[in-house]
Amino acid sequence: GRAQVNEDRTVRVGSPVEGRVTRVLATVGDRVRAGQPLVTIHSHELVAARSDYEKARAAVARAEKARAYAAAELERANRLLEAKAISRREHLRAAADLTAAEAELEQARAELRRAEEFLHHLGAWPEMGDEVIIRAPIAGVVLERRVTVGTVVTPSTDLMTIADLSTLWVIAQVPEPQAARIRPGQPVSITVAAFADQRFAGRVTYIGESLDPQTRTVQVRCLVQNRHERLRPEMYATITITLGETPPQVAIPREAVQEIGGEFVVFVERAPGRFEKRSVQLGLSALTPEGEWVEVMAGLREGERIVARGSFLLKSELLKGAIQE
């Protein structure tokens, strides 16, 4: 199989506005922390949003003054009513004016909050300048950078790709006979050519729903710990999946197996000097000090004698006889 980025810990950084890139503060290979500035963008949308924010602030200031004036008028009306210097209707009018002023103040404050939230959505704050700052949403490594200074971007533009490489996905291509014995959560051990003496631990997280028609394998995804980040995406890997204890099976040397007409066969001795071609279904294989051995799921019984080292010779003789016929 091969190593890939963990897509659950990978983000494509985009722009919330249309504008022109003014600075690029990180590039491929840089390690960034969450919240670190990556790109700054000059945007007319931000200029308009900041103008709306300033108008909303002014509206709140006016509404606060109007509310303060209405409150003072109501207090004055209360004193005059006690002195019977004004009518009850005039007092009620002063109370209604205060209620209306308070409602207008709440509406103005709501508009101010909306304008400020929109600035935050654009990656800007009221006290900042007229540039949108795009920040890293997660800590990780910049794997891809797609903009330079002067690039015109829109909300659909990808600016950078950032990945947390502390874990990786390793995609295993599992042969069909073994795929049915794999379950999510089973432990795996990963080795790569660059660090042949080191094993990386992981576990099975996903088993593919379909079979590759070309290779007759099932895709199995493993989550692998990569704390020192020695593993890199796109490395080829050997994946050992622990299936637990299994019942004993018939096993034969790999050299005893030949392929004829698209099927695996072995030659079984029926009598001295007489051999029968037998189709077999193969399973797991393993390297031992005596060489490579392969499991036989069907086609052979324990104790039958087979041809090992000379099997290719018999295959050649068989094919030669078929051609002559």
N, C-alpha and C positions, 0 to 999 in steps of 0.2 A: 504493500500500500504506500501511501504518501501522506506527509503532514500538510495541514492547512490551518489557516487562522481560525480561531474560535469565533464564528459569526455572531454568537451571543455577546461577545466582548469586542466587537468591531463596529465602528461608526463611520458613516460618511458625513463629513461636515459640509453644510450648505449655507447659503446666504438667505436671510429673511427679507432682503430688499433688493431692488434693482439699483445698480450703481457701478462705480469704477474702482478697482482695487488701487489703493494708494501705498500700502506697505504689506510685505509678506514677512512674517516674523518666525516662521519655522519651515523646515524643508525635510526631504526624505531622509530617514535615519535618525532624526532628532527625537529624543525622549521628552515628552511634554507631561505636565501635571494637569490635573483637572482644573479648569478655570484660567489656564494660561492663555494670553492673547496669541492668536495665530495669524489673523489677517485684519487689516483695516480697510473700510470701504467708504468712499464719499458718495452720498445718496441724496437726491432731491427729495425723496420721500421722507428722509430723516429731517431735512430742513423744514418741510411742511409740518411734520409731527411736532417738532420743537416749537414752531410758531403757534400751533394749536395749544400746546402746553402753556405757553406764556399767556395766551388769551384766556385760558381757563383760570390761571392764577389771578389775573386781573379781575375776572368775573367774581371769584371768591372774595377778593378784597372789597369789591363794591358791595357784594351781598352782606359781608360782615358789617360794613358801615351802616347799610340800610337796616339791618337787624338791630344794631346798637341804637340807632335813632328811634326805631319803633319801640324798643324796650323803654327808652327814656320817656317817650310820649305816653306810654301806658302808665308808667310810674307817676307822671304828672297828672294824668287823667284820674288816677286813683285818689290823689290828694284833693283834686278839685271836686270829685264826687263826694268825698267825705265832708267837704265844706259846702256841698250842695251848690257849687258854682257852675256845674255843667249837668247836662241831662244824662239819663241812663243810656240813651241811644248813642250819644257822643263817646261815652265810656266803652260801649260795646264795639264801636267803630275802631277805637284805638287798640282794643284787644285783637280784633280781626286783622288789623294792619300788622301787628307783631307776628301773628300766626302765619300770614302770607310771607312776611320777610324771612321767617325761619324756614319755610318750605323752599323759598328761592335759594337760601343759603345751602340747604341740603342738596338741592339740584346742582348748584354750582360746584360743590365739593365732589359730587359724583362725577361730574364732567372732568374735574381735575384728576381724580383717581383714574378715570378711563384714559386720559391723555398720558398720564405718567406710566400706566401699565403698557400702553402701546410703545412708549419709548423703551421700556425694559424689553418688550418683545423684539424690538429692533436691535437689541444689544447695546443700547445707549442709556445714559442717566442724565437727569436734568443738569447736573453740574459739569458734564463733559462737553467736549467740543462738537463740531458738526461731522463726526465720523462714527460709523458703526464699527464696533470692535467684535470680531468673531472669536469666541473662546473655545478651548478644548473641552468637550463634554465629559471626557474620561481621561485618566492617565494612561499613557501607552507610548507606542512608537509610531511616528509618521511613516506609513508605507507608500503613500502616493500623494503627490502634489500636482494640482491641475491648473493653477493660476500663476500669473506673474504680475508685476506692477503694470497697471494700465489695462488689464483685462476687464472687459465689461461683463458683469454677472447679473443673473436673475435668480429668483427663488428656486428655480429648477436646476441651477448650476451646482455641481459637486466641486468643492474647493480642495478638500484633502480627505484622505482615509487614514484613520488612526485605529490601531489594534493593541489590545492588552495581550502580550505574548506570554504571560505567566502560565496560561494553559493553552493547549492547541487541540484541534481535532486531528486525529489520524484516521484516515479512511482505509479500511481493509477490504480487499477483494477475497471473499471467502468461497471456496469451492462448494458446489451444490450439495454434495453428500454431508458436509459438516455444518452447513448453514442451519439446518433444523435443530441442531444441538446447542445453539447459541442463544443466550437470554440476556436482556438488559441487566446491568449490574455486575456481570461476570468480570473478574479482574483480568487485565492484560499487561503484557510486558513488551516494551518497544526497544528495538535496537536500530541504529543507523550506522552507515559505513564510517562516518567521520568520528564517531565515538564507539568503536566496536566493543570496548571493554566496559561500557556503561549501559545499564538498563533503566528505562524510564517507565514509571508505574502509571497505570490508568485503569479505566473501566469502560465497559460497553455501555453506550447511551442510546443507540438507535440501530435497528436492523431494517434494511431495505425491504420494501413490499414486493419488488419485482426482481426477476432474474435477468442478468445481461445475456442476450441471445448469442453474442459472439464468444464470450469467455466462459459462459455457464457459471458465473459467480454471483454472489449476493453482496451488495455494499453494506458494510458494517462500520458505524461511526463510533470511535472511541475518544473519550476525553482524557487527555494526558497532562500530568503536571510537568511544568517547564520552568521551575522557579529560577534557575540560573540562566534561562533563555539560551541554552545550548542548541536546542532544536530550533530549526528555522522552517518557515513555510516552504512547501514544495520539495523538501527532502524526501527521498525514497526511504522506506522503513520496512523492517521485518516485524510482524506483529504475532506474538504468541498469546493465544487466548486459553485461559485455564478453564477446562470443561468439568473438572472434578473427576472422581473415580468412575471408570467405565468397565463393563464386563470384559473378560479376555476375548480377544479376537484372533482369527487366523492371520498371520503376517508372513510375507515372503520377500526375498531380496528384490529390489527394484529392477535389477538386470534380468529377472525372469519374465518381466512383463514386456510384451511387444504390442504394437498397434497395427491392426490389419483391417482395412475397410472401415475405418472410423470407430472401431471398438477395441478394447483392451483384451488381449488373450494371453494365456500361458499354455505350455505344452506339458501334458500329464502323461507319465509313463504307464501304459496299459500292460506291457510285457517287455521283457528285455529286447531293446532295439526297436520297440514299437511305441509311437507317441500319438496322443489325441490333442487336437487343438480345442481349447476350452475358453469360452468367453467369461470374463470376470468383471465384477463391479468393485472398484477400489474406494478406499476411505482415506484415513489419515496416513501421513508418512512421517518417518523419524530417522534422524542420523544417529548411528551407533558406531562404536569402534570397528565393527565388522563391515560397515558400509551403510547404505540407505535401505531401509525396510519400509514396506507399504502394507497397509491393512487391506484385507480382502473381505468385503461385505457379503458377497454372494458368488457362487461358481466353484468354490473349492471346499473340501472337507479336511479337517485335521488329519494328518497322517498320510495323505496322498503324496506320491513322489512326483516332483516336477523338474523340468530342465531349467537351470539357472544361467550359468555362464554361456552355454551353447545355444541359448534360445534364439539368438539372431541368426545363427546358421540354419536352424530348422525353419525359421521364417523365410529365409532366402530360398531354401530348397522347395518350400511350399509354393512360394510365388513363382519359382522357375517352372514347377510342374504345371501350375495353372496357366502360364503363358504358353507352354508347349501344347497343352490341350486345346 
